[in-house]
Amino acid sequence: MAEDMGSTVPRRRLGKALRDLRTEAGITLDAAAEALECSRQKVWRIESGLGSARGVDVRAMCELYAAAPDMTRALLALAAETKAKGWWHAYGDAIPDWFELYVGLESAASRLRFYKNSLVPGLLQTRDYALGIYRIDQPDMSEDDRERAVELRLQRQALLTRRLPKAPQVQVVLCESVLLRPVESPATMAQQLGQLLQLSTLPHVSLRVLPLAVGPHRGAVGGEFVLLDFPLGNRSTPDPSVVYSESWTGALYLDRPSEFAAYEKAWASLLALSLDAEQSRQLINKIVGEVHHG
């Protein structure tokens, strides 16, 4: 897999630079939207790196914020770079637009934290498990598109085997119900559980199981989420961390510090209720035995 981060990182860097210019100019989001004759949502999407920015928008913003000419030139160059495609674009219609952004963020992240209460995270799925999920999840999908979607999912896993320190830290809290929920056949489940055990031995992967016995907990209220942190790179401050949360029709990307802090709090409470790494492995092993003899 190419190490290309695609358009996501330049887009977020551009957004942050534009947000900084706006705040330095003392202009509110609403005032900027009014002056630029567009919606507040559009300015916010460009600033948070969720929407692509056309050169004409960037030029107008730079004029409004009285940016220096060399700054304007640099940001216009960055805007051109955001049009570069990431490797995942080859999968076209097999993935929805809102998920493309996630794939870009995931491949740029330095740390990924998953809380899952229904399925194994895509990043850790075997091919057969992934196919089984797509058959249930996307019954109308053509067999070809399904294959392409699964191929993308397996491509994403390349980041787990990147050489350290390039590989991200991956931390997963899985509800015990995920391990007990059959997908396809017992053989598929046994293979998937075996893969979890194998991946949990990687130095940068941590897998913790949240036992059913803990009863209702914060995660049960808020549902599944992924926390993404980004590397510092050669900048003085890293890109803002993001909470990603999926629904039937799209996804939420939250990057306000207060929102992220609320999810970090939920994450801490889930970790506190989970079995430690060794106990988690023992429980998975026990379930593998039951699947084989089930």
N, C-alpha and C positions, 0 to 999 in steps of 0.2 A: 504494500500500500504506500502511495506517495505520502511523504510527511507534510504535504501541502495542507495548510489550515484553511485554504479557500478564502472566501471573502469575509468570513466572520470576524477575524481579529482586526483587519484594517477597518472594518465597518464600526466596530466598537471603539477603536482608537479615535476614529474620525468623530464619532458621536461625543466622546468624552471631551475632545478638543473644542468642539462647538459649544458644548455645555459650559466649559470653563470660560470661553470667550463671552458667552451670554452673561454669566454671573459676574465676571469682571466688569462688564459694561453696565451692570446694575439693572438688567432688563429681565422682567419676569417671563415665565413661559407663556402666560396669556398675552402679555404685551407683544412678545415676539411673534406669536401666531397672528395677532391682529395686524401688525406691521407687514408681515409676510403674506397676508391675505390667505391663510390656510388654517386648518384646524389645529387646536392645541395638541390633539392626539398625534398628528403628523410630526410636529416638532419633537414631541416626546419620543416617538418611535425612532426618529433619526438620531436623537441624542443618546438613546439607550442601545443603539446598534441593532435594533430589531427591524428597522425599515431601511431599505437602501436609499442613499441620497444621490440625487442627480447633480451634475456639475452646476446647473443653473440654480438649484436650491442652495448649494454650498456658497456660491458667489454672492447670492442675495443675503445670506446670513452673515457672511464676512463683512459685507458693506454695512449692514445694519449694526453690527457689533464693533465697527471701526477697527477691523483687524489690520495689522501691518501687511504691506504687499507681499513680502516673502512668506508670511504665515498663510495668506490666501493662496499663493501658488502651491505651497506644501499640502494644504488641505484639498485643493483641487486634484493634485496628483494622487492623494490618498483616496479620493472619491472614485477616480478612474480604476484604482487597484481593487476597490470593493466589487467591481464587476467580474473579477477573476472567479472562475468556477472551482469548487472543491471536488475531490474525487467522487464524492457521493452523488454529484449531479448526473453522473452517467446512468443512475438508476431511475431517472425521470419520473414517470407516473406511478411507479411502484411505491413511492413515498409522498405523503402530502407535504405541501409547502411549509406548514408550521413545524413539521418534524425535521425538515432540512436544516433549519436554523439550529435545532438541538444537536444534530449530528456534528455540525461545525463547531459548536461550543464544546461538545464532549471531546472532540479530538484536540482541542486547544487547552483543555483543563489540566491543572497540575494535581488537583484532588477531586475525586468524585465520591459522593456519599449517597447511597441508595437506601430508601426505606420501601420495602415491598411487602404487601399483605395478600396479593392474589397470585402473582406469577414470579418465576425466576427472572431477574433483570436480563434484558436482551443481550447485554454484554457478556453474560455468563451462560447463555443457552447453547445446547447442542443443536445440530441441524434438524434432527428428528423432532425434538421438542418444539423448536421454532416453527417447523412445518405444521405440527399438530395445532399450535396456537393459531396460526394463520387460517387453518381450515375452519376453526370455530369462529374466529374473530372476523374473517373476511370471506364468508361463504360464496359471495358473488364474484370474487376475484378469479381471473383466469389462472390456469395452472402455471403458465409462463410468468405472469406478474408475481404470483406467489413465490416461485423459484427465485425471481430477481429480488424480491423483498427479503427473503431468507439469506440470499447471497450478500446483500448489503449488511444485514445483521452480523453475518460471520466476518465480513470485511472490517466492521467496527472493532471486532475483537483483537485486531492486529495491534491496537494500542496497549493491550495487556502484555504483549511480548516485546514491546520496544525495549531497547537496552536502557537500563537505569543510567542516569537519573531522568531519562526522557519519558519513561513510563509513569503515568499518573499514580498517585496513591488511590487505591480503590477500597472503600469501606462499605460493607453491605450489612443491613439488618433485615433478616428475612423472618416473617412470621412462620411458625411451625406449620400452619395450615398450607403454606406453599409447597412444603415438602410432602404433605399427605395428599394433595390434590392430584388425582391421576390425569395425565395428559397422554393421549394415544394408548400405548400398551404398557404393561409392567416392565418390559425390556427397555422401552424409551425412558421411563422414569428412573430405572436402575442406572442407565447410562448417564442421565442428567445429574443424578445425585452423585455418581462417581466423579463427574466433571467438577462439581462444586467442591468435593473433597480435594481433588487434585489442584484446582486453582487456589484453594485456601492455603496451600503450602507455599505459594509465591511470596517473596519477602514484602512486596508492596500491596498485597491483597489481604484484607481482613474480613472474615465472614462470621457473623454472630446470629444465633437463632433466638427469636423471641418466643418463649414457650406459650402455648395456649393457656397453661395454668395461671398465667399472670392476670387473666381476666381483662376487662375493659381498660384501655390505656389511651394516652393522648393520640397515638397514631390511628386508633380506631375512629377517632372523631374527624381528624383532618384528612385522612386518606394518604395515599402514596405520594412520595416526592423524591426529587434528586437535588442535592446541593452541589453546585459546581464552583470551585475556586480556581483562580488563574495565576500563572507564573508572573513573577515580576519582570522577567525579560531584561531589557536594558532601560526600563523606565523607572522613575522614582516611586511611582505608586502602581500597584497592579490594577488590572481591569476589575471593576466591581464584581463581587460574587453574585451568583444567580440561583434562584430557586426555580426548578422546573416541575410543573405539575400538569398531568395529562387528563383530558376528559374525552367524551365521545366525539366532540366536534372540533377539538383543537387543543391548545395548551396554554397554560399561564406561564409567563416568564416574569418573575418578580426580582427587582434588583435594588429596591430602596433598602438602606441599612436597617430600618426598623422592621421591615418584612423579613429580611434575611435573619435578623436576630431572633424573631419569633420562631422560625423554623429550626434555628440552631438549638434553641431551648427544647423544642420538641425532640430533636435528635438526641440531645443529652439525656432526656428522660427515657427514651427508647433504649439507649445503650445501657443505662443503669438497670433496666428490667431484663436485659438479654443475658443469655448464658455466655460464659467467656469462650474464647476461641477453641480451647481443648474440649470443653463440655459440648460445644456446638458440633464439633467433629464427631464426638461419641454418639450424639443423638442422630446425626445424619447416617452414621454407620449402622445404627440400630434399625433405622427406617429402611435402609438398603436391604438388610437381612429380611425384614418383614415383606418387602416388595418381592424379593426372590422366592419367598416361601408362601406368598399370599395366594 
